[in-house]
Amino acid sequence: MDNERYLRGWAKLKEVDGKAGENVIDSLRDIAPDFARMIIEFPFGDIYSRPGLDLKTRELAVVAALTALGNAAPQLKVHIHGARNVGCSEQEIVEVIMQMAVYAGFPAALNGLFAAKDVFAT
């Protein structure tokens, strides 16, 4: 696991999600260590590390996508935390989640807002 892709991904994961991201990876080590490695290498080593979008924009996109899914509250909370880590304000996060009511429906947006409320309270 000392390849360049893994190391780049691990550094980016820590930059974006901090301890919350590390906790996700740690929680997978005993059940699916290969999946933990894949998370580090593909999303963070390949995608998050690409030029073209800053981390703030990437995290707002992820918050929007996870909100729209409507069934990914734990992952949404990690990425709301990540969005704050990379400079998004609470207002920006709330606005992106509210925007999803138009495309994903009010229930998905409500679930997203409640996830944000939980994260903001910590």
ABEGO torsion letter per residue (X at the ends): XABAAAAAAAAAAAAAAEAAAAAAAAAAAAABAAAAAAAAAAAAAAAAABBGBBAAAAAAAAAAAAAAAGAAAAAAAAAAAAAAAAGBBAAAAAAAAAAAAAAAEAAAAAAAAAAAAAAAAX
